[in-house]
Amino acid sequence: MNTNEIKSTVKQLTETCECLSCKTKYKEDKINVIATTKKEGLFEMHCDKCHSTSLVTVMISKGIRLEGQTRKHSKIENISKNDVLDMKNFLQNFDGNFKKIL
């Protein structure tokens, strides 16, 4: 992901995601980039109200409209509440051993 894609992703996350615990919308300054590749990014989101943390993976696809502009390599996929819950459930039992899961 390039810088513009990261900025667009953060904006999209603030507009579409809410805290699973208290349903508060996330603020831009509470969303951190953990890692990115050319087509995906991992973001950490902190809730100001209840102080919980969520992790979100965002995938980018080619040739799709993003924020009113056509870009070669960008589309932010909608992230459902179930996607976030699935990641939360996975992380609750994850022991940090990436070799084991890969």
Buried (B, 14 or more C-beta within 10 A) or exposed (E): BEEEBBEBBBBBBBEEBBBBEEEEBBEEEBBEEEEBEEBBBBBEBBBEEEEBBBBBBBEBEEEBEBEEEEBEBBBBBEBEEEBBEEBBEEEEEEEEEEEEEE
